[in-house]
Amino acid sequence: MDPFLSLLHSFSSSLLEPELASLKFLCREKIGKRKLESVQSGLELFGILMEQQLVAKDRLAFLEGLLRDIKRQDLISQLKQFVEDGEVTDPADQPDVHERRLQKAAIEIICEHVGKNWRMLVRKLGVSEVKMERIIAAYPCDLREQLFQSLREWQKWKGKDAKVTDLIKALRGCHMNLVADKIEEAILALNTGAS
């Protein structure tokens, strides 16, 4: 099931009738009066907002504004937590297609060649201990997955500023030069089209 739809369902379930009425009133400029009159639940309202592309996984400002207007800070906190957990990312904050391709290749190489010292690398990249511990708890017996998820966390955190050169620099800072060299070779092959 789509986590974003689950979140909207959760929001709908927690809305009181006066709050739904307030949301409908606040949407009057965006949604026609006839449509609004037929809305009986938060789910119906969120569905219309999604149809009109006012609310989407990568378009949450309008929803956040509505929740702020009805003073539901608890739902705003859930929305922000949802975004922080990486389920929702703004496309404008993502690396370009070429950089993503390079990152994918680099991460595959790192996961293949970095073993038990992966935490040192991830710390060098700036991922917090708390996030690493959460990942370890989620994948207690899978070292490779722990590393992979930690690198994904780094990508989400850095957004468009995530660069393969940062991975190489961190690897060299951890004296993992062989892995850094392998990534540089892969990048060269990708850039020259030899891959």
N, C-alpha and C positions, 0 to 999 in steps of 0.2 A: 504494500500500500504506500502511496505517496506520502512522505512525512509532512509536506506542506498542507495537504488536504486534511491530514490528521490534526494538525495544529488548528486549522480553521474550524474543524468540527469541535475541537475542545473549546475554542473561544465561543462558538455558538451555544454550546451546552451551558456555559457559565453566564450567559447574558440574561439579565432580568428583563421583564417586559418594558419597563420605562427606559432601560438602556437601549433596547432594540428600537423603540419609538424615537429616541434621540438620534440614533445612527441613521434611521430612515430620513429624519428631518435634515440632518447634516448632508445627506446625499442628494437632496432635492435638485441641486444645480447640475448634477451629473447623470441622474436617472429620471426618466419621465414619471410624472405623477401617477399615471395609471399602473405602471409597473410597480411602483413603490406601494401603492394601496394593496396590491395582491401579496406582498411579502409578509409572511407569517413567522419566519424564523431567521436567525442569523445565517444559517446555511443558505437560505434562498437569497439573502442580501449579498453574501460573499460570492455566490454563484454569479449573480448579475454583475458585480464588480469585476469578477474575473472575465466574464464574457466581454465586457466593455474595456478590458485591458487596463483597468485602473489599479488592480491588485494582481500581482503574479509573484512567483518565487524570487524574481530579481527586481521587483517593483513594489516595495513595501512602505514607502514614505506616506502614501495616502492612507493606508490602513493604520499606520502608527499615529498619524494625525487624528484620525477618527477616535482611536482608543484614548488618546490624550484628551480630546474634547469631552469624552464621557467619563473622564477621570478614572480610567481603569489601568493604573500603573502596574498592577500585577500582570495584566495581559501584555503590556508593553515589555515588561521584564522577560516574559516567556518568549516574545517575538525576538528580542535582542539575543537571548540565549540560543534560540534556534539559529540565528544568523552566525553567532560566534562558534557554534558547533560545526559550522562549515556546510550545513545543508543548503544554505542560500548564499550565492555569491553574485556580486554585481559584475556583469560582463565587461564593463569599462575598467574594472580593477583586475583583469586577468592579463597574463602575458600574451603576446601575439602568437599566432599559429606556429611560426618557426621556433620561437623560444620554447613553447610547450613541447614540441617534437624533440628538441634538444634535451629538455628536462626529463622527458620520459625515458630517453636512452640513458641519460646519466643515472637516473634513479634505478633503472634495471641493473646497471653495472654496480652501483653501490650496494644494492641488495644482494647481488651475487658474490661480492668480494669483501664486504665489511661484516665482521662477525660480532663477537661479544663486546667489542669496544665501540659499538654503535652509539652509546649514550654520549661518549666524549664528542663525537662528531655532531650529534644533534644539539648538544649544549653550545658548541662552537657556532652553530647556526642561529642560536638565540631562542630555541624552544624551551619553555619553562619546565621546571621539574614536575610541577603539578600536572601538566599535560602529558608528560612522559609517563608518570605514574598511572594516570588514567588509561593510557594506551596499554601499558604493561598489564594492568588489571583486566582489560578487555581481551587481551591475547596472551594469557599467562605462559603458554607452552610453545609459542611460535615466535622465535627470535627474528626471523625474516619479516614476519608481518608487523612486529613491533617497530622495526626499523622503517618499513614501508609506510606505515601509518604516521610515524613521527615525521617523515619527510613530506608527506601530504599535509600534515599540520603546518609545517614550515611554509609550504607553498600557499596555503590558505592565508596564513598570517601575513606573508609578504605581498601577496597578490601580484600585481604587475611588476613589482620590484624584485620578485624572485628571479634570480639569474643563475645559469649554470656556472658562471665564473665564481659566484659566491660558494657554490658547492665545492668547486675545485680548490678555492682558497681555504675553505674550512678543512678539507681533506689534507691539504699540505700542512696546515696548522696543527693537525693531529698526527703528522708524520705518516700519513697513509698515501705516500707518493705514488706507489704502483697503481692504486685505484685512480688517482688523479690523472696519471699518464694514460690509463685505459680510456678514461672519459675524453681526454683531449684528442686521442686517436679517433674515437667514435664521432666526435664533433667534426673533426676534419673530414672524415669520410662522409658524414651527412651534408656538410657544407659544399663538398665537391661533387656530391651526387653519386659517390662510389658505393653507397650502401644499398 
